[in-house]
Amino acid sequence: MEIADTLSISVNTVKDHKRQLFDILNVDNIIDAITVATLYHLI
């Protein structure tokens, strides 16, 4: 995974952080995460 390589961390770490963000945003997929983050002006 490019993100893991760029940050020199494991793919599992990236997956864990992604899951934590999904839980915080109360979403199940990246499209919903982007939508919610945009609505709350997080991105």
GUFIVEX-350214 format. One line per field, with one value per residue (C-alpha): residue number from 1; residue in one letter; z, y, x. Coordinates in Angstrom, 1 decimal. Each point is the difference from the previous one (the first is absolute). Example, Ala and Ser with C-alpha at 12.3 -4.5 7.8 and 13.67 -1.06 7.14 Angstrom:
BEGIN
k (1_2)
r (A_S)
up (7.8_-0.7)
north (-4.5_3.4)
east (12.3_1.4)
# end
This chain:
BEGIN
k (1_2_3_4_5_6_7_8_9_10_11_12_13_14_15_16_17_18_19_20_21_22_23_24_25_26_27_28_29_30_31_32_33_34_35_36_37_38_39_40_41_42_43)
r (M_E_I_A_D_T_L_S_I_S_V_N_T_V_K_D_H_K_R_Q_L_F_D_I_L_N_V_D_N_I_I_D_A_I_T_V_A_T_L_Y_H_L_I)
up (0.0_-1.1_3.2_2.2_-2.2_0.0_3.8_0.6_2.0_-0.4_-2.1_3.1_1.8_-2.9_0.1_3.7_-0.2_-2.8_2.0_3.0_-2.2_-1.4_3.5_1.1_-3.0_0.4_-3.6_-1.8_-3.2_-1.3_-2.0_3.1_1.9_-2.5_-0.1_3.8_0.3_-2.6_1.7_3.2_-1.8_1.1_-3.5)
north (0.0_3.3_1.9_-2.6_0.1_3.8_0.2_-3.0_-1.8_-3.4_-0.5_-1.3_3.3_1.9_-2.3_0.3_3.8_0.0_-2.2_2.4_3.0_-1.9_-0.8_3.7_1.2_-2.8_-1.2_-3.2_1.1_2.6_1.8_0.5_1.0_2.7_1.3_0.3_1.5_2.6_0.8_0.7_2.0_-2.5_-0.1)
east (0.0_1.5_-1.0_1.8_3.1_0.0_-0.3_2.3_-2.7_-1.7_-3.1_-1.8_0.7_-1.6_-3.0_-0.4_0.1_-2.5_-2.4_0.4_-0.9_-3.0_-1.1_0.4_-2.0_-2.5_0.4_0.7_1.8_2.4_-2.7_-2.1_3.1_0.9_-3.6_-0.2_3.4_-0.9_-3.3_1.9_2.7_2.7_1.3)
# end
